[in-house]
């Protein structure tokens, strides 16, 4: 069972979309807890850095 879960997680981690969403979620949490800035502000920064 653990082996199957590890395989599924590895497939998800290999997916770039999952990485981008995870990174965006981490930025949201950090901005909400530490910086007290609007979450959309940080999402815009992340999106612009990924596009360029």
C-alpha positions in Angstrom: 0.0 0.0 0.0 2.8 2.4 0.9 4.6 1.6 -2.3 1.5 2.4 -4.4 1.1 5.7 -2.6 4.8 6.6 -3.2 4.3 5.8 -6.9 1.3 8.1 -7.1 3.1 10.9 -5.3 6.1 10.5 -7.6 3.9 10.8 -10.6 2.2 14.0 -9.2 5.6 15.5 -8.2 6.9 14.9 -11.8 3.9 16.9 -13.1 4.8 20.6 -13.6 1.3 21.7 -12.9 1.3 20.1 -9.5 4.7 21.9 -8.7 3.3 25.3 -9.7 0.1 24.8 -7.7 2.1 23.7 -4.7 4.5 26.6 -5.0 1.5 29.0 -5.3 -0.1 27.5 -2.2 3.1 27.9 -0.2 3.4 31.5 -1.3 -0.3 32.1 -0.2 0.4 30.6 3.3 3.6 32.6 3.7 2.0 35.8 2.6 -0.9 35.3 4.9 1.1 34.3 8.0 4.3 36.4 7.7 4.0 39.3 5.3 0.3 40.2 5.9 0.2 41.3 2.2 -2.7 40.5 -0.1 -2.4 37.0 -1.4 -3.1 38.1 -5.0 0.0 40.3 -4.8 2.2 37.3 -4.2 0.4 35.2 -6.8 1.0 38.0 -9.4 4.7 38.0 -8.5 5.0 34.2 -8.8 3.0 34.2 -12.1 5.1 36.9 -13.6 8.4 35.2 -12.6 7.2 31.9 -14.1 6.2 33.6 -17.4 9.5 35.4 -17.9 
